[in-house]
Amino acid sequence: MPRMRAMILSAGYGTRLWPLTEDRTKPALPILGKPLVGYVAEYLARFGCNDIVVNLHYRPDSVKRALGDGSRFGVKLTYVEEPVILGTSGALDNARSLLEGDTFIVINGKIITDIDLGAALKTHRETGALATMVLLPNARRERFSMVEVSDGRIVRFAGMPDPNHSAAEASPWMFTGIHIFEPRIFDYIPRGIFSDSVTDVYPRAIASGECVSAHAGQGTWYELSTIQRYLEISLRLLAQQGLSIFAGPASDIASTASVDESILWDGVTIGQDARVSRAIIGDGVHIPNGAVIENCAVVRHSLIAGSVPPLKALKGEQKGENFVVPLGQ
């Protein structure tokens, strides 16, 4: 695969991951000790995409701390800030001077995947497409917008899949957050305003007769947009290593404590006889002696004191020095 530029979309708020995203943006969340956006950077580097633009808006310094200059992940980074958030295609307009000139890749900063990007580029070249969207079948009919395909082309973006489907019904296609673009895509992106690729740019391009190609990806793909998915996917990755817990640096688990299927960030302490199961424990949290924490996310209450929870956030409550969010909501 020839070397090419790429852009990682990292400007979102991560409201459904609050309070984990109170002090950092979603792509900066640690996944088994590595920032989520670091997985994305390494993925691009494996396919020769070493020159990467990263857009920033919410908590921009958290992404800069997570990625640095990119060398740890095998890439060279250019950061582009958005004082006002611009959306998935408005972000491209804001960085067009860094992307114009040749084919480029855009990828969401909240995924972990091993989909063959080289195969997707081959599809893109062979179809002569303006853009190629990498798709996967949504066999579990999770809440991802459906993408309608005909003769290898994207024709329409539909609503959410019906969970009460017929067993014989084919799985709908869903978008993975990986696009390949020709520079001509900028002809369809409005200048200097908020715009979204799926709702604003692709429909306009398709209506103009442009080919937006569909590439059927294969492989693993994880999208971390909710606290429940964060825990589920972290545990799945741990299980692949034969482990059931992860503890970050300077964490301490008392000898009589029980911890299982849990993710402990940095500087966590678990007191004597405490029981922690299926939980995410944030930086610097102390779980008191004898406490029972099950199916929860826990952060220090001081972290979120005075904050207004986002509308899409799960409900939580203060318990001592901690703020606890039950995940069974």
C-alpha positions in Angstrom: 0.0 0.0 0.0 1.5 3.4 -1.0 2.2 5.9 1.7 -0.7 8.4 2.1 -2.1 10.9 4.5 -4.8 10.2 7.0 -7.0 12.0 9.4 -8.2 10.8 12.8 -11.4 12.4 14.0 -10.9 13.2 17.7 -13.0 16.2 18.5 -16.1 14.7 20.0 -17.4 15.1 23.5 -18.0 11.5 24.4 -21.2 12.4 26.4 -22.4 8.8 26.7 -19.1 7.9 28.3 -19.4 10.6 31.0 -18.1 10.8 33.8 -15.1 8.9 32.3 -14.8 11.8 29.8 -15.1 14.6 32.3 -11.4 15.4 32.1 -10.5 13.9 28.7 -12.1 13.4 25.3 -13.3 9.9 24.2 -10.2 9.1 22.0 -7.9 9.8 25.0 -9.5 7.2 27.2 -7.1 4.5 28.3 -7.8 1.0 27.0 -5.6 -1.5 28.9 -3.0 1.2 29.5 -2.9 2.6 25.9 -5.0 5.6 24.7 -7.9 4.6 22.4 -6.6 7.0 19.7 -3.2 5.2 20.0 -4.7 2.0 18.7 -6.0 4.0 15.7 -2.6 5.6 15.1 -0.9 2.2 15.2 -3.5 0.7 12.9 -2.9 3.4 10.3 0.9 3.0 10.6 0.6 -0.7 9.9 -0.8 0.2 6.4 1.8 2.9 5.7 -0.2 5.9 6.8 2.4 7.7 8.8 1.5 11.3 8.1 -1.6 11.9 10.2 -3.8 14.9 10.9 -5.7 14.9 14.3 -8.6 17.3 14.8 -9.2 18.6 18.4 -12.0 20.4 20.1 -13.1 19.1 23.5 -10.3 18.7 26.1 -7.7 19.0 23.3 -4.7 18.7 25.7 -5.9 15.2 26.7 -5.3 14.0 23.1 -2.0 15.8 22.9 -0.9 14.1 26.1 -2.1 10.7 24.9 -0.4 10.9 21.5 2.5 13.3 21.9 4.3 13.7 18.6 3.1 10.3 17.4 6.6 8.7 17.4 5.5 6.2 20.1 2.9 4.9 17.7 5.0 5.0 14.5 3.5 8.1 13.0 4.0 11.9 12.5 1.2 14.0 13.8 -0.2 17.4 12.9 -2.9 18.8 15.3 -5.7 21.0 14.0 -7.9 22.7 16.6 -11.6 23.5 16.1 -12.6 26.4 18.5 -16.2 25.6 17.4 -16.9 22.0 16.6 -17.3 21.4 12.9 -18.7 17.9 12.4 -17.2 14.9 10.5 -16.9 16.7 7.2 -16.5 20.3 8.5 -13.4 18.9 10.2 -12.0 18.0 6.7 -12.7 21.4 5.4 -10.9 22.9 8.4 -7.8 20.7 7.5 -8.2 20.8 3.7 -4.8 22.4 3.2 -3.2 19.4 4.8 -5.3 16.8 2.9 -5.7 18.1 -0.6 -3.6 16.7 -3.4 -4.0 13.0 -3.3 -6.2 10.1 -2.0 -6.5 10.2 1.8 -8.1 8.2 4.6 -10.3 9.4 7.4 -11.0 7.3 10.4 -13.0 7.7 13.6 -10.8 8.0 16.8 -13.0 5.7 18.9 -12.5 2.3 17.2 -10.1 -0.6 17.5 -9.9 -2.8 14.4 -7.8 -5.1 12.2 -9.8 -4.6 9.0 -7.5 -4.8 5.9 -7.1 -1.2 4.8 -5.1 -2.3 1.8 -8.1 -4.3 0.5 -10.4 -1.3 1.0 -8.0 0.9 -1.0 -7.9 -1.7 -3.8 -11.7 -1.5 -3.9 -11.5 2.2 -4.0 -9.0 2.3 -6.9 -10.8 -0.4 -8.9 -14.2 1.4 -8.7 -12.8 4.8 -9.5 -14.9 6.1 -6.6 -15.0 9.6 -5.2 -15.2 8.0 -1.8 -15.3 4.5 -0.3 -17.0 3.6 2.9 -15.8 0.5 4.8 -18.8 -1.5 5.9 -19.5 -4.5 8.1 -22.7 -6.7 8.4 -24.5 -5.8 11.6 -25.5 -9.3 12.5 -26.5 -8.4 16.1 -28.6 -5.5 14.8 -27.0 -3.1 17.2 -27.9 0.6 17.1 -25.9 1.7 14.1 -27.5 3.4 11.2 -28.2 1.1 8.2 -26.4 1.6 4.9 -28.1 0.5 1.8 -25.9 -0.9 -1.0 -26.7 -1.7 -4.6 -24.1 -3.1 -7.1 -21.3 -2.2 -4.8 -22.4 1.4 -4.4 -23.8 3.3 -1.4 -27.3 4.4 -2.4 -28.9 5.5 0.9 -28.5 5.9 4.6 -31.5 4.5 6.6 -32.5 4.4 10.2 -31.7 2.0 12.9 -32.2 -1.8 12.4 -35.4 -3.5 13.6 -34.5 -5.8 16.5 -37.7 -7.8 15.8 -36.4 -9.1 12.5 -37.0 -12.3 10.7 -34.3 -15.0 11.2 -34.1 -15.3 7.4 -33.6 -11.6 6.8 -30.1 -10.6 5.7 -28.0 -8.6 8.2 -28.0 -4.9 7.4 -24.8 -3.1 6.6 -23.3 -0.6 9.1 -20.5 1.9 8.6 -17.2 1.3 10.5 -16.0 4.9 10.6 -13.3 4.3 8.0 -13.5 6.3 4.7 -11.2 6.7 1.7 -11.5 10.0 -0.2 -10.4 11.6 -3.4 -9.5 15.3 -3.0 -12.6 16.0 -5.2 -14.7 15.4 -2.1 -14.0 19.0 -1.1 -16.3 20.1 -4.0 -19.2 18.7 -1.8 -18.1 20.0 1.6 -19.4 23.5 2.5 -16.8 26.0 3.6 -16.3 27.1 7.2 -19.5 25.6 8.8 -20.6 22.5 10.6 -21.3 19.6 8.3 -21.6 15.9 8.6 -20.4 13.4 6.0 -23.3 11.0 6.2 -26.2 13.6 6.4 -24.7 16.5 4.4 -21.9 15.4 2.0 -22.5 11.9 0.8 -26.2 12.4 -0.1 -25.3 15.5 -2.2 -22.4 13.6 -3.9 -24.6 10.6 -4.6 -27.4 12.8 -6.0 -24.8 14.4 -8.3 -24.0 10.9 -9.8 -20.8 10.4 -8.0 -19.7 6.8 -7.1 -19.5 6.3 -3.3 -18.2 2.7 -3.2 -19.0 0.1 -0.5 -16.1 -2.1 0.7 -17.2 -5.1 2.7 -14.6 -5.3 5.5 -13.6 -8.5 7.3 -12.0 -8.8 10.7 -12.5 -7.6 14.3 -14.0 -4.1 14.9 -14.8 -2.5 18.2 -16.5 0.8 18.7 -16.4 2.4 22.2 -19.1 5.0 22.5 -20.8 4.0 25.8 -19.6 3.0 29.2 -21.1 -0.4 28.8 -19.3 -1.0 25.5 -16.1 0.4 27.0 -16.2 -2.3 29.8 -17.4 -5.1 27.5 -14.7 -4.5 24.9 -11.9 -4.0 27.4 -12.8 -7.3 29.1 -13.0 -9.0 25.7 -9.5 -7.8 24.9 -8.3 -8.9 28.3 -9.8 -12.3 27.9 -7.7 -12.7 24.7 -4.6 -12.5 27.0 -6.1 -15.0 29.5 -6.7 -12.2 32.0 -9.7 -10.9 33.8 -8.5 -7.6 35.4 -6.2 -4.7 34.4 -4.6 -2.4 36.9 -2.8 0.7 35.9 0.4 2.1 37.4 0.5 2.8 41.1 -2.6 0.8 41.8 -2.8 -1.3 44.9 -5.2 -4.1 45.7 -5.4 -5.3 49.3 -4.6 -8.9 49.9 -8.1 -9.7 51.2 -9.9 -7.9 48.4 -11.6 -9.6 45.6 -11.4 -8.1 42.1 -12.7 -9.7 38.9 -13.6 -8.6 35.4 -12.6 -5.1 36.1 -10.6 -2.2 34.7 -8.5 -0.2 37.2 -7.0 3.0 35.9 -3.9 4.7 37.5 -3.4 5.1 41.2 -6.5 3.0 42.3 -6.5 1.5 45.8 -8.9 -1.3 46.8 -9.3 -1.7 50.5 -9.4 -4.8 52.7 -12.3 -7.2 52.1 -13.7 -5.0 49.3 -15.4 -6.8 46.4 -15.1 -5.4 42.9 -16.7 -7.1 39.9 -17.4 -5.9 36.3 -16.4 -2.4 37.1 -14.4 0.5 35.8 -12.5 2.4 38.5 -11.1 5.8 37.5 -7.8 7.5 38.3 -7.0 7.9 42.0 -10.2 6.3 43.3 -10.1 4.6 46.7 -12.5 1.8 47.3 -13.1 1.6 51.1 -12.6 -1.5 53.2 -15.5 -3.9 52.8 -17.2 -2.0 49.9 -19.1 -3.9 47.2 -18.8 -2.5 43.7 -20.5 -4.4 41.0 -21.4 -3.5 37.4 -20.5 0.2 38.0 -18.2 2.9 36.8 -16.5 4.8 39.7 -14.6 8.2 39.6 -13.5 10.5 42.3 -16.4 12.8 43.2 -14.0 15.8 43.2 -13.5 15.2 39.5 -17.1 16.0 38.6 -18.1 18.3 41.5 -19.9 21.3 40.1 -20.3 19.7 36.6 -23.7 19.4 34.9 -24.0 15.8 33.5 -24.6 15.7 29.8 -28.1 14.8 28.7 -27.0 11.4 27.3 -25.0 10.4 30.4 -26.0 7.6 32.7 -27.3 8.6 36.1 -24.9 8.4 39.1 -24.7 9.3 42.7 -22.1 10.3 45.3 -21.0 7.6 47.7 -18.5 9.0 50.1 -15.5 10.4 48.2 -16.6 8.6 45.0 -19.2 9.1 42.3 -20.8 5.8 41.2 -22.6 5.1 38.0 -24.5 1.8 37.7 -24.2 0.3 34.3 -27.5 -1.7 34.3 -29.5 1.3 33.2 
